[in-house]
Amino acid sequence: MMAETVPHALTIAISAMGGQGGGVLSRWIVDVAERNGYLAQATSVPGVAQRTGATIYYIELFPKTAAEVADKAPVLALMPIPGQVDLLIAAELVEAGRAVLRGLITSDRTTVVASAHREYSIAEKAVPGDGVVDSRKILEAVEGAARRCVTFDMAHHAASTGSVISSVLLGAVASRGRLPFERVDFEAAIQRSGIAVGRSLAGFAAGFAAAAGGSGETSRSPQLSPESPAPSSRRARALLERVDETFPHAARALVVAGARRVADYQDLRYVSAYLDRLEPVLALDHGGGDGSYRLTNETARHLALWMSYEDAARVADLKTRGERFERMRQEAAAEPGQLAYAVDFMHPSVKELADALPAPIGRFIMARAGLRTAIDKVINRGRQVHTGKLRGFLLLYGVASLRRLRRSSYRYAREMKLIDAWLARITEVASSDYELAHELARCQRLIKGYGDTHVRGMRSFDAIMEALPELQARDDAAGAVRRLSEAALADETALSP
């Protein structure tokens, strides 16, 4: 006598961060299931914050007919169990990788539908150097662990359709997620929800088509192109021609990218200053032995970063740009005609004020402890600035306009002096020790951020520069600088006195 087959629930785990519509996606799936003869139970386990821990939504679907035949109500679990997940949906690649670590993805059972784009974690951003996890390794781990895997850049499709990534995920699930429902069932659920229906249907269609086409695209680093976008003025074209005529092909892409960054930060005259500073390094670069021009490339990269240091004018400029407001509207799924407001939290300090003032005044303030304390008591407090309203916008717009006075500021004078000293050290050693010059160029990665983070990074950078004469006497000077940099990146206090 054959054993009776016991029906099992269909198990679905969804991992999404705040703002990605994981809850809406869960409700869409439950709605589809209940209207197609399934009993459904949905739960969620919230994470700590948007990127320190994503919310896990869990759904179990059980055929209503099977429950009626058995005359028993099914007992459904409240959270996913390792080894017993049929469908894993991840709104971001690292969340799929975390599901592998949790044992939620197994090769005998689990279909994975995941976006291949990245939202960098706090742990990645907090690293003073490059703390970004290798996406290829994560993708390989997910594909190796899953029975079936559908991955492509769903954030791109969400942006192109003006929708939220949850709708693209639903389209991919409907296409390749192996759920026993038809496309029209999912589309009907979106329509019934009444949530940004037009955009959600467009995102759904894009996800369905991309998954059906077997798209295997993964997140890739953007390719730098010196030809795109085209310069918009005669002076800009002249600067681009200068790059083409002066710099070798192997370095041109990074130089152009750096030039565009500093132009966006200040103006075209600032680009000329950027190229003026870079050309002496190129003159001493013999190609690095392999024609890669590593020294010029690294200097171009880090010089552009340093010359576009973060100050109050830069922050205010970025916060008042039209594309930022449009991006926030998209993330909030605001319909045409709806108002969407942004509230920014500011905490100015006396140092930030002094940095923005003309150099003599800023130097005067910072040299007098009593004056600094008095000013700090007045301005050093938290503020909520309603950037989406006229008063708050005009306040930040006024601060952003200080970029026109940046060259006369206290901070600018200080930064340019440090930059020129750094470049002088690079050119001083380049002809005799190419590898050491290359490592000195890379030392700039220690300097980043603002506030205490910037102070600690600058302290580590200064420690290496002060030790340079002693390090040059060693046979492995470049290796010593590299090890010191890596120690400072791993521990910000490593080179503290």
C-alpha positions in Angstrom: 0.0 0.0 0.0 1.5 3.4 -1.1 2.1 6.0 1.6 -0.3 9.0 1.3 1.4 12.1 0.0 1.2 15.0 2.6 0.7 18.4 1.0 3.3 21.0 2.0 3.1 24.8 2.2 4.8 26.9 -0.5 7.4 29.0 1.4 8.6 32.4 0.3 11.1 34.7 2.0 11.5 38.3 1.0 14.6 40.4 2.1 14.3 44.1 1.5 15.5 47.4 3.0 13.4 50.4 4.0 11.9 52.2 1.0 12.1 49.2 -1.3 8.5 48.2 -0.9 9.0 44.8 0.7 5.7 45.0 2.6 3.8 46.0 -0.5 5.4 43.1 -2.4 4.4 40.7 0.4 0.8 42.0 0.2 0.6 41.6 -3.6 1.7 38.0 -3.4 -0.8 37.2 -0.6 -3.6 38.8 -2.5 -2.8 36.8 -5.6 -2.6 33.5 -3.6 -5.9 34.1 -1.7 -7.7 34.8 -4.9 -6.4 31.6 -6.5 -7.5 29.2 -3.8 -4.7 29.3 -1.2 -4.6 30.0 2.5 -1.9 32.6 3.1 0.0 33.8 6.2 2.5 36.6 6.1 4.8 37.8 8.8 7.8 40.2 9.0 10.9 40.5 11.2 12.2 44.1 11.0 15.9 44.8 11.0 17.6 47.5 13.1 17.8 50.1 10.3 17.8 50.4 6.6 21.3 49.0 6.0 22.4 47.5 9.3 19.6 44.9 8.9 17.0 44.4 6.3 13.4 43.4 7.1 12.6 39.7 6.4 9.1 39.1 5.1 7.9 35.5 5.2 4.9 34.0 3.4 3.5 30.5 3.6 0.8 29.5 1.0 -1.2 26.3 1.5 -3.8 24.9 -1.0 -7.3 25.5 0.5 -8.6 22.3 -1.2 -6.0 20.2 0.6 -7.0 21.7 4.0 -10.7 21.0 3.2 -10.0 17.4 2.2 -8.1 16.8 5.4 -10.7 18.7 7.3 -7.8 20.4 9.2 -6.4 23.9 9.3 -2.7 23.9 8.4 -0.1 25.0 10.9 2.0 27.6 9.2 5.4 28.9 10.4 6.1 32.5 11.5 9.6 32.8 10.1 11.7 31.1 7.4 13.5 27.8 8.4 16.9 27.0 6.9 16.6 24.4 4.2 12.9 24.9 3.8 12.5 27.9 1.6 11.1 27.5 -1.9 11.5 31.0 -3.2 13.9 33.7 -1.9 13.3 37.2 -3.2 16.1 39.7 -2.5 15.9 43.4 -3.3 19.7 43.8 -3.3 22.6 41.5 -3.9 24.1 41.5 -0.4 20.7 40.5 1.0 20.8 37.4 -1.2 24.3 36.7 0.1 23.1 37.0 3.7 20.3 34.5 2.9 23.0 32.0 1.8 24.8 32.5 5.2 21.5 31.9 7.0 21.0 28.6 5.1 17.8 29.9 3.5 19.0 29.1 0.0 19.6 25.4 -0.8 20.4 23.7 -4.1 17.7 21.0 -3.8 14.8 23.5 -3.3 15.3 27.2 -3.6 14.6 29.5 -6.5 16.3 32.9 -6.1 15.0 36.1 -7.6 17.4 38.9 -6.7 18.5 42.3 -7.9 22.2 42.4 -8.9 22.6 46.0 -7.9 24.3 47.2 -4.7 23.3 49.4 -1.8 26.4 49.8 0.1 26.3 48.8 3.8 27.4 50.9 6.7 30.3 48.5 7.3 31.5 49.1 3.7 31.1 52.9 3.9 32.8 53.1 7.3 36.0 51.7 6.1 38.5 54.5 5.5 39.8 52.9 2.3 37.9 50.8 -0.2 35.6 48.6 1.9 33.3 47.5 -0.9 32.5 43.8 -1.0 33.3 42.1 -4.3 29.8 41.6 -6.0 31.1 38.8 -8.2 32.0 36.6 -5.3 28.5 37.2 -3.7 26.8 36.4 -7.0 28.9 33.2 -7.4 27.9 32.1 -3.9 24.2 32.7 -4.5 24.3 30.9 -7.9 26.2 28.0 -6.4 23.8 27.6 -3.5 20.5 27.9 -5.3 18.5 25.5 -7.4 17.6 28.2 -9.9 18.8 31.8 -9.9 17.4 34.9 -11.6 19.5 38.0 -11.2 19.7 41.3 -13.0 19.9 45.0 -12.1 16.3 45.6 -11.1 17.1 49.0 -9.6 17.9 50.2 -13.1 14.5 49.0 -14.4 12.8 50.6 -11.4 14.5 53.9 -12.1 13.8 53.8 -15.9 10.1 53.2 -15.3 9.7 55.6 -12.3 8.6 52.8 -10.1 9.9 51.1 -6.9 12.0 48.0 -7.1 9.2 45.9 -5.5 7.2 46.0 -8.7 10.2 44.9 -10.8 10.8 42.0 -8.4 7.2 41.0 -8.7 7.5 40.9 -12.5 10.6 38.7 -12.3 8.8 36.4 -9.8 5.8 36.2 -12.1 8.1 35.3 -15.0 10.6 32.9 -13.5 9.7 32.5 -9.8 7.9 29.1 -10.3 4.7 30.3 -8.5 1.4 28.6 -9.7 -0.2 31.8 -10.9 -0.6 33.7 -14.2 0.7 37.0 -15.2 -2.7 38.5 -15.3 -3.2 37.5 -11.6 -0.2 39.6 -10.5 -1.2 42.5 -12.6 -4.7 42.4 -11.1 -3.3 42.5 -7.6 -1.3 45.6 -8.5 -4.4 47.3 -9.8 -6.5 46.3 -6.7 -3.8 47.8 -4.4 -4.3 51.3 -5.9 -0.6 52.1 -5.1 1.0 54.1 -7.9 -0.7 51.7 -10.3 0.7 53.0 -13.6 4.3 53.1 -12.5 4.0 49.8 -10.7 2.6 48.1 -13.8 5.4 49.6 -15.9 8.0 48.3 -13.4 6.3 44.9 -13.3 6.4 44.6 -17.1 10.1 45.6 -17.2 10.9 42.9 -14.6 8.8 40.3 -16.4 10.5 41.0 -19.7 14.0 41.1 -18.3 13.6 37.8 -16.5 11.8 36.1 -19.4 14.7 37.1 -21.6 17.1 35.2 -19.4 19.0 38.3 -18.5 22.1 37.3 -16.7 23.5 40.8 -16.2 25.2 41.6 -13.0 26.4 44.8 -11.4 29.4 46.1 -13.1 31.7 49.0 -12.4 30.9 52.0 -14.6 33.2 52.4 -17.6 34.9 55.7 -17.8 34.6 57.3 -21.2 36.4 60.4 -22.2 33.9 61.0 -25.1 30.6 61.0 -23.1 29.0 63.4 -22.3 30.2 65.9 -24.8 31.5 69.3 -23.5 28.9 72.0 -23.6 31.1 75.0 -24.2 34.1 76.1 -26.3 36.3 76.4 -23.2 35.3 73.0 -22.0 36.1 71.5 -25.4 39.5 73.2 -25.3 40.2 71.6 -22.0 39.2 68.2 -23.3 41.5 68.7 -26.3 44.3 69.5 -23.9 43.7 66.2 -22.1 43.7 64.3 -25.5 46.9 66.0 -26.6 48.8 65.7 -23.3 47.8 62.5 -21.6 48.4 58.9 -22.9 45.4 56.8 -23.7 45.9 54.6 -20.6 45.4 57.6 -18.3 42.9 59.7 -20.3 39.7 58.2 -18.9 40.6 58.9 -15.3 41.9 62.3 -16.1 38.7 63.2 -17.8 36.6 61.8 -15.0 38.6 63.8 -12.5 38.3 67.0 -14.6 34.5 66.6 -14.8 34.4 66.1 -11.0 36.3 69.3 -10.2 34.3 71.2 -12.8 31.1 70.2 -11.2 32.6 71.1 -7.8 33.8 74.6 -8.8 34.3 75.7 -12.4 36.4 75.3 -15.6 39.2 77.5 -14.2 39.5 74.9 -11.4 39.8 72.2 -14.1 42.8 74.1 -15.5 44.4 74.2 -12.1 43.7 70.4 -11.8 45.5 69.7 -15.1 48.4 72.1 -14.2 49.0 70.1 -11.0 48.8 66.8 -12.8 51.1 67.4 -15.8 54.4 67.5 -13.8 53.6 64.0 -12.5 52.9 62.8 -16.0 56.3 64.2 -17.1 58.0 61.9 -14.6 55.8 58.8 -15.4 57.6 56.4 -17.8 54.5 54.2 -17.9 55.1 52.0 -14.9 56.9 49.3 -16.9 53.7 48.0 -18.5 52.3 51.1 -20.2 49.6 51.4 -17.6 50.8 54.8 -16.3 49.8 53.8 -12.8 51.4 56.8 -11.1 49.4 59.3 -13.3 46.2 57.4 -12.9 46.4 57.2 -9.1 47.4 60.8 -8.8 44.6 61.9 -11.2 42.1 59.9 -9.1 43.2 61.2 -5.7 43.9 64.7 -6.8 40.4 65.1 -8.0 39.0 63.7 -4.8 41.2 66.1 -2.7 40.4 69.1 -4.8 36.7 68.5 -4.4 36.8 68.2 -0.6 33.5 68.4 1.3 32.6 71.8 2.7 29.4 73.5 3.7 28.9 74.9 0.2 29.3 71.5 -1.5 26.9 69.8 0.9 24.3 72.6 0.4 24.8 72.5 -3.4 24.1 68.7 -3.5 21.1 69.0 -1.3 19.4 71.7 -3.4 19.8 70.0 -6.8 16.7 69.2 -8.9 17.8 65.6 -9.4 17.9 65.0 -5.7 14.3 66.1 -5.3 13.2 64.0 -8.3 15.0 61.0 -6.8 13.2 61.5 -3.5 9.9 61.7 -5.2 10.6 58.5 -7.0 11.6 56.7 -3.8 8.5 58.0 -2.1 6.4 56.9 -5.1 4.8 60.4 -5.2 2.1 60.8 -7.9 2.0 63.9 -10.2 0.5 66.7 -8.2 1.4 65.3 -4.8 3.7 67.3 -2.6 6.9 65.6 -1.2 8.9 67.4 1.4 12.5 66.8 2.5 13.8 67.5 6.0 17.6 67.7 6.5 19.3 67.5 9.8 22.1 70.0 10.3 24.6 70.4 13.1 27.0 73.2 12.2 30.2 73.9 14.2 32.4 76.9 14.6 35.1 75.2 12.5 32.8 74.8 9.6 31.9 78.5 9.8 35.5 79.6 10.0 36.4 77.3 7.0 33.8 79.1 4.9 34.9 82.6 5.8 37.7 84.6 4.1 41.0 83.2 5.1 42.1 86.2 7.4 38.8 86.1 9.3 38.7 82.3 9.6 42.3 82.3 10.8 41.5 85.1 13.3 38.6 83.1 14.8 40.4 79.7 15.0 43.4 81.4 16.7 41.3 82.6 19.7 39.9 79.9 22.0 37.5 82.3 23.8 36.0 83.6 20.5 35.6 80.1 19.2 33.8 79.0 22.4 31.4 82.0 22.3 30.5 81.4 18.6 30.2 77.7 19.1 27.6 78.2 21.9 25.5 80.2 19.4 25.6 78.0 16.3 26.6 74.5 17.5 23.2 72.9 17.9 21.0 70.6 15.9 18.6 72.1 13.3 15.9 70.7 11.1 15.9 72.4 7.7 12.8 71.8 5.6 14.6 71.8 2.2 11.4 71.1 0.4 9.9 74.4 1.5 10.9 77.9 0.3 12.5 79.2 3.5 14.7 76.1 4.0 15.6 75.8 0.3 16.7 79.4 0.1 18.8 79.0 3.2 20.7 76.1 1.7 20.8 77.8 -1.7 22.5 80.7 -0.1 25.1 78.5 1.5 25.6 76.7 -1.8 26.3 80.1 -3.5 29.4 80.5 -1.3 31.2 78.3 -3.8 31.9 81.5 -5.7 33.9 82.7 -2.7 35.5 79.4 -2.1 39.0 80.4 -3.4 39.2 83.1 -0.8 38.1 80.9 2.1 40.2 79.7 5.0 39.7 76.1 4.2 40.7 76.5 0.6 44.0 78.1 1.4 44.8 75.3 3.9 43.8 72.5 1.5 45.7 73.8 -1.5 48.8 74.1 0.6 48.5 70.5 1.7 47.8 69.3 -1.9 50.9 71.1 -3.3 53.1 69.6 -0.6 51.8 66.1 -1.3 52.4 66.5 -5.1 55.9 67.9 -4.4 56.7 64.7 -2.5 55.4 62.6 -5.3 57.5 64.4 -8.0 60.5 64.4 -5.7 60.8 60.6 -5.6 59.1 59.6 -8.9 62.3 59.6 -11.0 64.3 57.5 -8.5 61.6 55.3 -7.0 58.5 54.9 -9.1 56.8 52.4 -6.7 57.3 54.7 -3.8 55.8 57.7 -5.7 52.8 55.4 -6.6 52.2 54.6 -2.9 52.5 58.2 -1.9 49.8 59.1 -4.4 47.6 56.3 -2.9 48.1 57.7 0.6 45.5 60.4 -0.1 42.8 57.7 0.4 43.5 58.1 4.1 41.8 61.5 3.9 38.1 61.4 3.6 34.8 62.5 5.1 34.5 65.4 7.6 34.6 66.0 11.3 36.4 63.5 13.5 36.8 61.1 10.6 38.6 63.7 8.5 40.8 64.6 11.5 41.9 61.0 12.1 42.6 60.4 8.5 44.6 63.6 8.2 46.6 62.6 11.3 47.5 59.2 9.7 48.5 60.9 6.4 50.7 63.4 8.2 52.4 60.7 10.2 53.4 58.9 7.0 54.6 62.1 5.3 56.7 63.0 8.4 58.3 59.5 8.4 59.1 59.7 4.7 62.8 60.6 5.0 63.4 57.7 7.3 61.3 55.3 5.1 63.2 56.4 1.9 66.4 55.0 3.4 64.9 51.5 3.4 65.2 49.1 0.5 61.5 48.4 0.6 60.3 52.0 1.0 57.2 51.5 -1.1 56.3 48.4 0.8 56.7 50.2 4.1 54.4 53.0 3.0 51.9 50.6 1.8 51.9 48.6 5.0 51.5 51.8 7.1 48.6 52.9 4.9 46.9 49.6 5.2 47.4 49.6 9.0 45.8 53.1 9.2 42.9 52.0 7.0 42.3 48.9 9.2 42.6 51.0 12.4 42.2 54.7 12.3 44.2 55.1 15.6 47.1 52.9 14.4 49.4 55.8 13.5 48.2 58.1 16.3 51.0 59.6 18.5 
